[in-house]
Amino acid sequence: MTSVNGRTENSGPLIALTGATGFLGSHIADTLLARNYRVRASVRMTSNLRWLDAKPVETVVVDLTDPTDCARFLAGTNGLIHCAGVVSAPAPEIYHTANVTSTGTLLAAAAKSWAGREDAAVFILISSLAAHGPAGMDQPALETDDCNPITHYGRSKLAAEELLATGEWAFRTAVLRPPSLYGPRDSEFLPLFRMAVRGWTGRLGSRMTGLSLVDGRDAAVAAVALLETKSATGPYFVDDGQTGYDWPAMAEALGRMAGRRIRTLRVPLGLLKSISWLAGPSRAARSAVLNRDRIRDLDTVGWVCDGRRLTAATGFRARRDAARGFTETLDFFREEGWL
């Protein structure tokens, strides 16, 4: 390592990273830095750089749908982890632009920027279990399954994956499909934690049998493991060592976090659908609960995946189950004054 402008700089390969100012992306940046990679992060003019402050990360303002910007962003890099995207939007075209067009533009830029390299470069796409579609506790999602996404978000992620799979790229490509993510820096689980410390959790609807959960810090390690495993190609699910959590197991994990018994409050999905309709598309899209894609997610058998292929390929094993990850996340919320 060297020191530049008072900051310790890494000396390893240069990796481009999109979405670095967000929850998962910022943890990927931390993991790359901890492994001595140099990191170049794409940002917007309006990006909040809080999670990158005082870290040796090169930031570049990039329009991920602009070929010139993307070529400049990838120049001189050894690989890319494409984590940026839109999870919630009021219209399908917004998902397509953010998740599909950006991926296609970056792939084309990579083909030009990495042409003629003697060493192999790599393109890692952060996708989602939503690209596969629902899977219950009795039949967790596998990479060999046919994909049947049920939401605009899931369909856009699958379309982005297909750009990698169908292109004749001179570089290696791989896809990470995380399930539901939580952890420090993420606010989406904050309402759930607020209920839990008061002794409650909510069960939304009656069809869902369970879901897989992964701490964002572990998902970041999984992404970098794919980057470093030269034989890894195609899609990979990631789990926390548990093949999903049913409702009693979720309540138990929350109870261990909160140090108290957790009671489950059942909320009919019909009520959420009515409130979402009354709120209107734009307002509902900004809500983690009222988002219409999210309600479709809840009205299924579950979101459970099996991460054994990733472990077999890379040796990755999550460090945290839900109880430990929830407890550490609660500590973070309290330290930040969020709870």
N, C-alpha and C positions, 0 to 999 in steps of 0.2 A: 504494500500500500504506500501511497505518497500523500503529502499534505498540500492542498491547494486552497488559497484564500482562507486558511484556518480550518478547513474541513478535511477530514480524512477521505482520500479518494481510493477506490478500488483499482486493481490493475488487471482484472480478468476480462473476458470477452464482453463486448458491448451488446446489450439486449434492449430492443425497443419494447415499450410497454404502453398499451392504451388502457384507459380507465384507471390510471394510477391514483387519481385523487379520490376515488370511491372506496367503498368498504373492502371488497375482495381485492381490488387492484392495489390498494395501499399495502395490504398484507403481502401481496406478491412482490411489490417493490422491496419491502423489508426482508423477505426471504432471499431475493436475488442479492441484495447488498450483503446479507450475512454470509453468503457463499462466494463473496469476492467478485461478483459480476459488476460491471459498470451498467448503469441504467439510464436510458433516455426515455422520458415520459411525454406522451402527447397530452396537451391541455387545451382548454378553450380560454378565450379572453376573460370569461366570467368564472373560471374554475376557482374553487376554494382550495388552496394549497396547504391547508392545515396539517394534513397527515404526512406531507413531504417536507415541511419546514425543517431547516437545519440538517437535512440529510443530503448526501452527495449524489443528488439526482439531477441530471440535465433535463430541463423542461423546454418543450418546443410547442408553440401554438400551431395546431394542425386542424385543418378541416378534413375529416376522414373520408369525405366523398370527393375530394379534390386530388386528381392524380399527381399534380406537381407537388403539392404539400406532402403527400404520402411518400413520394420518391425521395424528397429531401429528408423526411423523417427517418427512412430506412437506410440512407446512405451510410456505409461504413459499419453497419451493424452485423452481428453474427446470428441473430434470431429475433423473433417477435412473439410476444404473448399478447393476443388480442382479447382484452377483457372488457373494453368499452361496449356499451349497448343500451338499449331502452327496455326496461322491464314492464313499465306501465304507460299506456298511451291511449288517447281517445279514438284513434283511427288506425286501421291496418297499414296504411301507407307510411305512417310514422315508424312503426315497427320495421317495415321493409327497408326504409332509408337507413335507419340507425343500425340495424342488425345484418342486413343482407348487402345493401349497396356498399357500406363501409368495408365489409369483408372482401367483396369483389375488387374494390379499388386497392386495398392493401395487398391482395394477392397479385394483381397486375403490377403494382409497384415493386413487390418483392421479386417477381420474375425478372424485372429489368435491373434492379439494384444488386441482386445477388448473382447475376449472370456471369459465367466464367470463373466462379470461385473455385479454388482448389480444395478448400475445406467446406464441409456440408453445412448449410444453414437450415433453420427449422422454423416453422410457422405453427404456433399453438393457438387454437381457438378455444375460448371459454364459452361453452354452450350451456345446456341445461337438461335436466331430466324431462323438462316440458317438451323437448324435441322428440322424445320417445313417446310420451303420452302416459296415461295412468297405468299404475300397477299396484296390486294389493299385497298384503302381508303374505298371502298364500302363494303368490307367483311374482316375486320381485323382478324388476326390469333387468334384462341381460342385453349385452351389445349385439347378440345374434338375433334379437327379436325384430320383427317388422315394426316400423315407427307409425304411430297414429296420434299425432298431436291434436289436441282439442281446442286450443286457443290461438289467437292471432300471434301472441308471443311465441308459443311453441312452434307454430308453423314457420315463423321467420327464422328461428334458430335452426330448424331442420334445413331450411333453404340455404342458410349460410354454411352448414356442414356439407351440403351437397356440392357447393362450389369447391371445397377442398377435395372431396372424394372423386369428382368427375373430371377435374383438371389434370393435365399432364404436366405436373410441376417438377422442376429440376431440384427441388429442395424437399425435405421431409415435412410432412404435415401430421398433426395429431389433434384430437379433440377431447377436452375434459367436460363431462356432463355432471355438474354438481346437482344434488337435490336441494332441499331447503337449507339455506345458510343462516347462521346467526353468529354473534360474537362481538368482542369489543369493536367500537366504531360504527356498529350497525344499529339503527334506531327502529327497524321494522318490528323487532321482537319486544320493544320497550313496553307496549300496552299489555302484552302477555305477562311480562315480569311484574308490572305494577299490580296486576290482578293477583299473581301468585304470592307476593309478599303480604297480601291481605287474606290469603287463604283460599283463593279461587282460581279456576281456569275455565275456559269455555270450550265446548264441543259444538262446532258449527256443522249442522246437518247430521244425518244419521247413516249415510252410506259409507263414509270413509273408514277403512279398517286400520290405517296407520300411515306413517310417513317416515322417510329417512331424513336424518339431520346430520350436518357436518359443521363444525366450527370453522369460520372463515380462515383462521390461521392454519388449520390443517389442510383446507382446500388449497391454500396458497402453496404449501409444501408439495402437494400433489401435482400442481401445475408445473412447478420447477422440476419435479422428478420426471415428468414427461419431457420437458426440455432437455434434460441431461441423459435420458435413456435413448441411445441412438437407434435401437430396434423398435421403438414405440411408434406405431402408426395407427390411424383410424380412431374410433371413439372409445372412451373409457369412462365408466361410472366411478364415482368415489363414495365411500361410506365411512362411518366412524367405527367400524368393527362390529356394529350391531345391524342386523338385517331388518331395520325399521323399528319404529316404536308405535305400539298400539296406544289407545287412550289411557289405560291404567299405567302403562310404562311411562308415558309422558307425564302423568300426574305425579308418579313416584320421583322422576327426575326433578320436576319443579319443586316437589316437597323437600327433597334433599338440599336443593338450592336455598329455599326459603326457611328451612328449619322448622317446618310445621306441616300439618295435614292439609292437603289440598282437596277441596270439593269441586265437582264439575258442574258447571251450569250449561244446560243444553239450549242452543239457540237455533230455531228453525231457519233453514235456508230461505224459505218463502218470505220470511220477514226481511232478510237482507236484500232479496231480489226486489221487494217492493220499495224499500228505502233507496236502493240504487237507482231504480227507475225514476223516483221522485227527485233525486239529486241531479239527474241529467248526466249525459256521457262525460263531459269535461270534468265536472266536479267529482263524479264517481271514479274516474280514471286516476285522480290524485290520491285516492284513499286506498290503504292497504287492505281494507275489509270490503269496501263497497265496489271496488274495481270489478267490472263484469267478467273479465278473464279470470280473476281470482275466485269469483263465485263459481264459475265453471269448474275450476280446479277442485273446489270443495265438494262439488256434487259428483264425486267419482268414488271408485273403490279404494283409492289411495295413491300415494306417491312414494313407492319403495323401490330401491335399487340394490344391486349386488355388486360390490366393488372388488371382487376377487381377481378379475382380469388385470386391473391396475396393480394390485399387490404382486401378482405373478410376474408382471412385466418389469416393474420398477422397484419392488421391495417396499413400497410405501405402506405405512400403517399409521392411522390417526393416533395422536397422543391423548385425545380427549373423547370420552363418551359424553352423552348429553348432561349428566349430572355434574361432571367436572367442568365442562364448557359453560354450562349455565351459571355455575357458581362464580367462575372467573369473570364472566360477562357482567353479572350483577355487581361484582366488586368494581368493575370499570364504570358502570353506570353511576354508582355512588360516588366514586372519585371525581367524575366529571360533573357531578351535580345534576345528572339527568333524572335521578330517581330520589 
